[in-house]
Amino acid sequence: QVQFVELGGGLVQSGGPLRLFCAASGMTFRIYAMGWYRQALGKQRELVVRITSAGSTNYANSVKGRFTISRDNAKNTVFLQMNSLKPEDTAVYYCNAEPSWGSWGQGTPVTVSS
């Protein structure tokens, strides 16, 4: 059974950084594209960034230049370095394969204060 565990969220001031971690299990991690998603209060979950099995990346325009995704296939882990955070980045952040499948993890909340 696939599982995703997200860590690293918290409260940060506008302009500050955070680094998120996601550990995946129950899947052949290295062959899947992975994504970081977020869901703000009252809004639908959205894909923020994806990374292919080969390491190619695609970013939503709203985070381009500020967020960086990376992965460690040996440790079934995907990371999200978030810099220059803005209040509109406030959301619960999730990781999953891209396209997503299986159950979602609990997510990790990110709150950016202005």
Secondary structure as GFF3:
##gff-version 3
##sequence-region A 1 114
A	DSSP	beta_strand	3	7	.	.	.	ID=ss1
A	DSSP	beta_strand	10	13	.	.	.	ID=ss2
A	DSSP	beta_strand	18	25	.	.	.	ID=ss3
A	DSSP	three_ten_helix	29	31	.	.	.	ID=ss4
A	DSSP	beta_strand	34	39	.	.	.	ID=ss5
A	DSSP	beta_strand	46	51	.	.	.	ID=ss6
A	DSSP	beta_strand	57	59	.	.	.	ID=ss7
A	DSSP	beta_strand	67	72	.	.	.	ID=ss8
A	DSSP	three_ten_helix	73	75	.	.	.	ID=ss9
A	DSSP	beta_strand	77	82	.	.	.	ID=ss10
A	DSSP	three_ten_helix	87	89	.	.	.	ID=ss11
A	DSSP	beta_strand	91	97	.	.	.	ID=ss12
A	DSSP	beta_strand	108	113	.	.	.	ID=ss13
###
